[in-house]
Amino acid sequence: MIKKQVLALLLLSFCTLGWGQSIWRPALETSWQWQLTGTIDLSLDVQMYDLDLFQTTASTVAGLHARGKKVVCYVSVGTFEPFRSDASRFPESVKGTPLEDFPDERWLDIRQIDLLRPILEARFDQCRAKGFDGVEPDNVDGYENRSGFPLTAADQLRFNRFIAAIAHERGLSVGLKNDLDQIPQLVGDFDWALNEQCFQYNECNSLRPFIQAGKAVFHVEYERTTAQFCTQTNGLNFNSLRKNYDLDAFRQACREVPAMAVANAASFATAGIAPGQIVTVFGTDMGPAAGAGLQLSGGMVNTSLAGTRLLFNGTAAPLIHAYPSQASAIVPYSVGSRATVTVEVERNGTRRPGLTFPVAAAQPGLFTLDGVAAATINQDGTINSPANPAPRGTIIALYATGEGATDPEGVEARVNTGSTLPKPRLPVMVRFGTVETTPVYAGAAPESVSGLMQVNVRIPDSAPTGNAVPVTLAVGTSLSQTGATVAVR
């Protein structure tokens, strides 16, 4: 017969390890994929998949395990999602205000743990039953949002520790999602961290306690190119990805990306390079430490700047600026006759191996201010803003690049003057929300370098009003980035 003391130790061991299995804790450097929408790409050579609990089958998890992968289940624990199969279990008393970016979801009153416990424990039981190795509990920072409840930091700490505990009880690894301000108090409770956009908001240093504790940090940016953030986050030893907002199969991993990237200077889109487009090339040792700005010679933009040249199929491009981590240039119009273009960086006479990119007929991007409001001039010459909206029926000026070939043919180094200005060959339309209209003028911005397009457009009387009306520029079949807005009254 086993002595009581030995039995107690065995029971303690099983409780500590969770259902008789050790808890998986990812290594500091762990390659991963985070996909919550679309058909799951199961072919990736990564160590960890982060997938939706409800949409992922046990057979999918088993298949990934057979290939040596760890699998984490995504589940929201801080919001009510009406489309989930267990939505009817949530009482009305715990449902708060809608989320700002997801109006069909509502914040939960995390103070009512007794009501939420059986629902969330059942979800974690399902996660474990499907064979997942860990859990990514989302929306664990309700106290920092307009939840509809007077949540405090203490409420959030209590709830988050409860979440970590019920995960560990089931042998599940658990990550802290965002909630940067409480990392010092919670780093001991969680096995790893997952963060969105710490680089964009200058918050990455807040995650250092996890690294210092030997715990992995998984990180994603949506609006920055890998060349903009990977050097910094690689230095912090983060497992960083660039992803789309809808978290589909697309991924660019910082530890796997090439040393150079080329993006539309207005939108940071990387789908292709259009003739005449103003682009930003990201890399290392791209220019002098102090930076250098545009220089003119005889009314033409110089193609060499402080020892830097950018070449497109061997043709030197006019340079807008050159800094250590990036340089901007105007793509030669001659690339429009090719299907691809090879971009090379030359620094102080030494040319580096180039990368080849597809040529696009157009890749429009709207220049923006503060990443939200379009860089827009109202009809009276003032800058458009929520405090200074443009009335419907008036004309506003938008500024963009990536319109492609022009008529007459553009000269990329020229500063455009005179009465005959190049205009895009492809048709141009502007959308305010879903209301589409033809611009009054679309072509080269007067007294500016080629590649900078000005679009004067009258706001339709049927356009929506508000401080942030979505505005989209269409050139041919290509659309500018989402997220640009104008203020309309």
Helices and strands as residue ranges (DSSP letters): H 4-17, E 32-35, E 48-52, H 58-66, E 70-76, E 79-80, G 87-89, G 92-94, E 95-98, E 106-108, H 113-129, E 134-138, G 142-144, H 153-169, E 173-177, G 180-182, H 183-186, E 192-196, G 204-207, H 208-212, E 217-221, H 226-235, E 239-242, E 252-253, E 261-264, E 278-282, E 292-293, E 296-297, E 300-301, E 308-312, E 315-316, E 319-323, E 326-330, G 333-337, E 340-347, E 350-351, E 355-358, E 365-366, E 368-369, E 373-374, E 376-377, E 395-401, E 406-407, E 423-424, E 428-432, E 435-437, E 441-444, E 453-458, E 466-475, E 478-479, E 485-488
